């Protein structure tokens, strides 16, 4: 599994800025609410066709949505679910620490 950090947060923010639910976005894309949820959690990555559709729905570009200049990719395929959770917890902790320091 490869996680794209940052994309999931941008996706959720674009969706919320548009004022639609995960279920509504899923209907527009022809996918389930659960699929949108896994994208927003960074547990899976949408197919390119869905990224193109989302850029159109959000009235933005694919570049703006994907923001490749700030992308960090980590391959955690070899880790078991508990080890993955440790990684996610560490990232969340570091992100909150960074946010607290900016305040």
HELIX and SHEET records of a PDB file:
HELIX    1   1 UNK A    7  UNK A   18  1                                  12    
HELIX    2   2 UNK A   22  UNK A   29  1                                   8    
HELIX    3   3 UNK A   33  UNK A   40  1                                   8    
HELIX    4   4 UNK A   48  UNK A   57  1                                  10    
HELIX    5   5 UNK A   62  UNK A   66  1                                   5    
HELIX    6   6 UNK A   68  UNK A   70  5                                   3    
HELIX    7   7 UNK A   81  UNK A  102  1                                  22    
SHEET    1   A 2 UNK A   2  UNK A   5  0                                        
SHEET    2   A 2 UNK A  72  UNK A  75 -1                                        
END                                                                             
